[in-house]
């Protein structure tokens, strides 16, 4: 269960990073 929890957290961080990059790129593109 510990490994599963860690993996979930890692995935969440990765998704947040990707979303942030996407928003940043979008903002640059629209400016």
Backbone as CSV, one residue per row, in Angstrom:
resi,resn,N_x,N_y,N_z,CA_x,CA_y,CA_z,C_x,C_y,C_z
1,UNK,0.842,-1.211,0.000,0.000,0.000,0.000,0.875,1.260,0.000
2,UNK,2.044,1.157,0.640,2.926,2.331,0.689,3.406,2.685,-0.720
3,UNK,3.812,1.667,-1.462,4.298,1.894,-2.830,3.199,2.509,-3.692
4,UNK,1.985,1.995,-3.550,0.859,2.483,-4.335,0.593,3.953,-4.009
5,UNK,0.620,4.272,-2.730,0.385,5.647,-2.295,1.453,6.567,-2.880
6,UNK,2.706,6.135,-2.796,3.822,6.938,-3.301,3.673,7.158,-4.804
7,UNK,3.316,6.090,-5.520,3.145,6.196,-6.960,2.050,7.184,-7.318
8,UNK,0.972,7.158,-6.556,-0.152,8.055,-6.808,0.282,9.507,-6.612
9,UNK,1.039,9.729,-5.542,1.507,11.087,-5.246,2.442,11.569,-6.354
10,UNK,3.334,10.693,-6.766,4.294,11.023,-7.824,3.543,11.389,-9.107
11,UNK,2.524,10.608,-9.446,1.736,10.853,-10.659,1.016,12.197,-10.564
12,UNK,0.499,12.497,-9.359,-0.219,13.749,-9.143,0.705,14.939,-9.377
13,UNK,1.922,14.840,-8.848,2.892,15.924,-9.018,3.237,16.086,-10.492
14,UNK,3.427,14.977,-11.180,3.774,15.006,-12.590,2.660,15.670,-13.398
15,UNK,1.417,15.311,-13.115,0.277,15.885,-13.824,0.196,17.384,-13.580
16,UNK,0.429,17.799,-12.341,0.374,19.223,-12.010,1.453,19.975,-12.772
17,UNK,2.644,19.396,-12.851,3.748,20.020,-13.579,3.376,20.203,-15.043
18,UNK,2.824,19.170,-15.649,2.443,19.225,-17.062,1.369,20.280,-17.286
19,UNK,0.391,20.331,-16.398,-0.697,21.296,-16.528,-0.151,22.717,-16.427
20,UNK,0.763,22.920,-15.488,1.342,24.248,-15.298,2.103,24.676,-16.547
21,UNK,2.899,23.761,-17.099,3.656,24.052,-18.321,2.701,24.387,-19.458
22,UNK,1.620,23.637,-19.570,0.647,23.850,-20.644,0.014,25.233,-20.527
23,UNK,-0.328,25.619,-19.296,-0.943,26.931,-19.068,0.056,28.035,-19.401
24,UNK,1.323,27.824,-18.997,2.362,28.813,-19.252,2.543,29.003,-20.754
25,UNK,2.608,27.898,-21.487,2.790,27.945,-22.943,1.579,28.615,-23.595
26,UNK,0.395,28.290,-23.107,-0.828,28.879,-23.640,-0.823,30.389,-23.443
27,UNK,-0.418,30.824,-22.256,-0.383,32.255,-21.945,0.593,32.965,-22.878
28,UNK,1.758,32.358,-23.082,2.755,32.955,-23.967,2.220,33.033,-25.392
29,UNK,1.527,31.994,-25.813,1.012,31.929,-27.175,-0.061,32.990,-27.412
30,UNK,-0.896,33.229,-26.392,-2.011,34.165,-26.557,-1.591,35.618,-26.365
31,UNK,-0.426,35.843,-25.782,0.000,37.226,-25.531,0.545,37.854,-26.812
